[in-house]
Amino acid sequence: MATILKGAEVVEALNAEIIKEAEALRAEGIEPTLAILRVGERGDDISYEKGVTKRAEKVNVAIRNVILPVDVSQDDLVDAIENLNADSKVHGVLMFRPLPGHLDEDYVRNKLDPAKDIDGITDASTVGVFTGVNSGFAPCTPSACMEILEHFDVSIKGKNAVVVGRSLVVGKPAAMMLLERQATVTIAHSKTTDLPSVVRAADIVIACVGRAEMITADYLRTGQVVIDVGINVTEEGALVGDVDFSAAEGIVDFITPVPGGVGTVTTSVNLKHVVSAARNQNK
Amino acid sequence: MATILKGAEVVEALNAEIIKEAEALRAEGIEPTLAILRVGERGDDISYEKGVTKRAEKVNVAIRNVILPVDVSQDDLVDAIENLNADSKVHGVLMFRPLPGHLDEDYVRNKLDPAKDIDGITDASTVGVFTGVNSGFAPCTPSACMEILEHFDVSIKGKNAVVVGRSLVVGKPAAMMLLERQATVTIAHSKTTDLPSVVRAADIVIACVGRAEMITADYLRTGQVVIDVGINVTEEGALVGDVDFSAAEGIVDFITPVPGGVGTVTTSVNLKHVVSAARNQNK
């Protein structure tokens, strides 16, 4: 039976790290602060906001809420971003997306100061991830995958890693981050020929396709480490990953659960980035 | 015996395409123009400059030479770039690198207008390659690899491609471009475990490590298409690729030669980008 890589354990370690760093910052008179910028009242956004706020309280990171009406003009939104950029008391900004359709998201997101872009949404952060130059921050989900691998001492160097999925927020940056850690990285996707054997060949599997339980027993073998990024709701209303957990559990060596895996770590990564940003801005 | 994928054939086809587009532009009163910006008198730069100039003449693209002294100040170099950005008669800019050590290359290269960045050196172009959004231009060498695959009708979709090497100018963008064309892409490198079998598993091999003839018979199998990006000088003064050509020739199905392969196509890609840029700027 596989060892379950529980997100809670990683969160605990990350939180301890963040608390320590937040304390050090406070001792210097700096209150690490995350601004959450929300446009409108989308349920998903509000629910993630609640989660971050609760976690932030735990780790002594202050939250500043900026809530704009769903019909905010682009100029007003950009003004709000520029105010946050200019505010030395705000160290990181989390802006929920997608933005309402009347706003040019590509234009707006790049108005954020990359130094405060703790969720890796600006082009400057993207360049940092692609080039492996540690400027800016990587998006939180692939960062959470790396935190999990690191926390559980999974050796990456020289290993074969496969990333199933090639989105800009998870798949591609995850591939670059694994490459940076010296893995041999394969990016697979819906057009891959014989996906089961491609996945089976890998030592480390990052599943980020967004299709409920599509990675079944025939994709897997003993010895593998499986990081399941997927969060899918079944017809019965259950929350499941991209991996068929019950099948995988009996085959692979290590696997993250859904829920309770990557998702829960993401929030702490956001907050870790905030204290790092606060430190960078107060060197 | 492998079929040799001769660069000259691709160049001929590309040149015909460029000539046609250059003619169409001239008919509209637009003279497609490439500015070559050189700092100092490096032999490599001067030799590439000569090659581009000769090829440009052939395809009716005008060249504007901007030559600055090796001790040029950063301000003067940036001024030169900004003048080219502002000049509506210049459509593309090729700036030789590396720049002399007293210049901040990262700062300087990003002063170039991405619309004129026909060699893909700005961060904006890098983001375009990584995201697969066709803004800006990809660097010329990986673009040349794609032109060769396309010219010889190599099917890419669903194929396993391995890129050996992960540089920012060749390996990483080549991987992204293959991914964009629906290949399953593996990025391998010096830390890869059992590199021969990783390479052997691929249908398409892009060799861009920069080590003379390191890819030998045991990395190869019948059925493969091999694109050799390497240009290495042996102790005997011979020009060889990253692939042991004489061994590969008897094993794989298709292979590019060195010299006369990718390198020669690169120059025409530069010029193709110039006419595309001229078209984009005059829509």
Interface residues (C-beta under 8 A of the other chain):
Chain A: D123 A124 T126 V127 V129 F130 T131 K157 G158 K159 N160 R166 L168 K172 A175 M176 L179 Q182 T184 V185 T186 I187 A188 H189 K191 T192 T193 V198
Chain B: D123 A124 T126 V127 V129 F130 T131 K157 G158 K159 N160 R166 L168 K172 A175 M176 L179 Q182 T184 V185 T186 I187 A188 H189 K191 T192 T193 V198
